[in-house]
């Protein structure tokens, strides 16, 4: 398949990998094929030590409008639908399990599983043209699986309002509620995302990987268990070669020389 016809594009540049959803005519709806392509790409990135940061973006007029309803309607049986939602959930969890941070670059509409996708990423930058909704309820479908990621990003009442009404929120509201980190103009979006990615890519990957894993592990734990996990993680982190180099560089007032292996 020629690259311009691929459902998912990959570009690598100086430790930053960009994945681009490429179903513009379908507003990047998550078909079974696109989910498979994303799963394969994420697994490949996980095993690629050269990748420091991942940017997830989309082509066309929408970021992602969720699942491909035409595909689902053409396969209205329990086995197909359950498998599809299961594979989508597994793909979303791969983003969290990835050792590299993932930044969503949301240039336009993100609805239902598309909003879930943005929420599943570790960080998100949105254009001021972007809008977000979990709008399945308008079709009679409560966005149960998007609710998992959404409710782990924003407050309960804000999440329930979105889920129960299906109404859109704009990018500034998404930032205020914690769904995105930054809002910039459409012309500034690529540069803002790249700047964030480059800042992270300049940090030692060993600490980034350990920190990301610990961050998600401790979230669902009671306070005492969270501190036990964090104490073990920071002990291991403190004794890493990169960390010792960073401390020495701070004491000696010089720039650290991180390991890049």
N, C-alpha and C positions, 0 to 999 in steps of 0.2 A: 504494500500500500504506500503510495507517495506520501511524504510528510505532510503536505498540505491537506491530505484527506484523512489523516490519522485522527482518532477521537481524542487523543491526549498527546500533547507535544512536550518534549523535554529538551532543555538547553542548559549546558553547564558552563560556568564562567568563574574562575578564581575561587573555587570552593562553594559557590552559590548555584544551586540547581533550581531552575524555574520549570514548573509543570503548568501547562496551559490547557484548560478544558476547551475542546475544539469541536463543539456541535452548535455553532452559532445559529444555524437555521432552526434548531430545536431549543434555542435559548439555554443550551448546555444542560438539558434534562439528563438525569442520571439513569441512562439505560443500563441493562444488564451488561452490555459490552463495555460501556464506559466504566462501570464499577470494576469489571475485571481488569481493564487497562490500568486503572488507578491502583488497584491492589498489587498488580505486578510491578508497577513503577515504584511504589512505596517499599516493597520487599527488596527491590534492587538497590534503592537508595540506602536502606538500612545496612546493607552489606558493603556499602561503598565508603571507605574511610576518607576519600578525597572530598566528600560532600560535608560542608560545615553547617549550611543553612538551606532551607527549602522555601521557595516562594510559590504559592498557589494562586494562579490567576485564571482568567477566562477570556475567550474571544467573543466578539459580537456585542449585541445590545444588552445582554444580561449576564450577570455572574453565574447564576444557576437557579432555575425555577423549581428544583426538586426532582422527584421521580418522573419518569416518562409515562404519563397517564394513558397515552394511546397503547403503549406496550402492555401496561397493566390491564387495560380493559380488554385487550385481545387475548389475555391469558388469565381470565377471571376464575382461577381455581386455587384452592387453599395451598396446594403444594408449591405452585409457582410463586404466589404472593409471599408466603412465609419464607421461602428460600431467598427471594429478592430482598426483603427487609433484613433478613439475617446477614446476607452478604454486605449490605450497606452498613449495618451496624459494625460488622467486623472491620470493614474498611475504615470507618471513622475511628475505631479503637486503634488501628495501626498508626494513625497520625499521632495519637498520644504516646504510643509505645515506641515511636521512632526516636533514636538517640539524638537526632538533629532537630532543632527548633523549626517549626513551620509557621510562616507568615502568610495570612490570607490577604490578597490584594483585591479588594472588592470595588469594582468600578461602577457597578450598576445594581439592578434588582437581585436580591437573594431571598428566595421564598422557600418555605417548607424544608425539604432536605437540603436545599441550597443555603438556607439560613443555618441549618444544622452544620453544614460543612464549614461555614465561616466560624461558627462557635467552637467547632472541634479543633480548629487550629490553635496553636499556642498564643499567637499574636494576630492582630488584624488591623489593617489600615484601610480606610474607606474614602472614596471620592465623595464630595458633597452632593453628588448626583445619586448616590446609592440609597436604596431603601430596603428595609428588612421586614419580613412577615412570616408567620407560621399559619398560613391561610387555608389549610386543609378543611377547617371547620366550615368554611363557606360552601364546600362540596359535600358536607356531611361526614367528613373524616377528621377526627381529632388527631392532631400531629403528635402522636405518642412518642415515636422515636426521635423526632426533632426536639421534643420536650426535654429529653435526657441531657443533650448538650446545652440547650438554651438555659435550663434551670441551674446549670453549673457555671453559668456566666453572669446572669443577672438575678435580681431579687425575686422571691417567690411571687409576690403580687404583680410585679411587672411582667413576669413570664406568663402567669395565668391570664392576665389581661390580653396579651398577644394571642395566647392559645385559644381563649374562649371567644374572642371577637374576630380574629383573623385580620385585624387591621394592621396597616403598615406603620412603621416608625421610620423617621428620616435618619440620616447619618449622625447629626448632632445629638439626637435623642439616644441613638445606639451607643454613642460614646459616653453620654451622661450615665447610662444604665450599665455600662461595663462590657458591652458586646464587642466594641472595637477600641483600639488604643489611640488612634489618631484619625482626624478627618482633615482632608486637604482638598484643594481644587482638583478637578479632573486632570489638568495639565501638570500638576505636581505629584500625582499619585505614583508613577513609576519611580521617580527620583526619591520620594519619601520612603517607599518600600525598600529600595536598594540601599539607601543610607542606613536604615535599621538593620538590614541583613549584613551589611559590611561591618557595622559595629559589633554584631554578635560573632561574625566569622573571625574577627581579630582577637577574640578571647580564646583561651585554651580549650580545645574540644573535650578534653577529659573532664574538666570541671563542669562544662555545659551539659554533657551527657549525664553525669552523676546528679547534677542539680535538677535537671528536668525530671529524671526518674523519681527522685525523692519528693519533688513538689507534688506530683500526682499521687504517690503512695500515701503521703501523710494526710491528704485532704479528707478522706473518709474515716480517719482514725480518731479515737478519743484523744484528748490532749496529752495524757501521759504516754500513750503509745506513739503519738506523733513526735514527741520530744525524744523518745528512745530511738526511733528511726532516724531522726535528724542528727542526733548526737553521734550515731554510728557513721552516718554519711559524711558529716563534717570532719570526723576523725580520719576517715580514709582519705578525704579530700586534702586535709592539711599535710598529709604525708606523701602526696603525689609529687613527682619530680617538678611538674609545671608550677605547682603551688610553692614549693620551696624556692624555685627560681624567682617567682613573683615576689615573695617576701624579701629575698636577698636584694632584688632590684629596687624595691621600695626603700630598704635600709640604706643601700648604696646610692640612691638618687639617680637611677638610670632606667632605661627602658628594658623590660624583660625580653628574654629570647625564648619564646615558647617552642616546645617540641611540636613538630608538624607530622610526625609519623603516624 
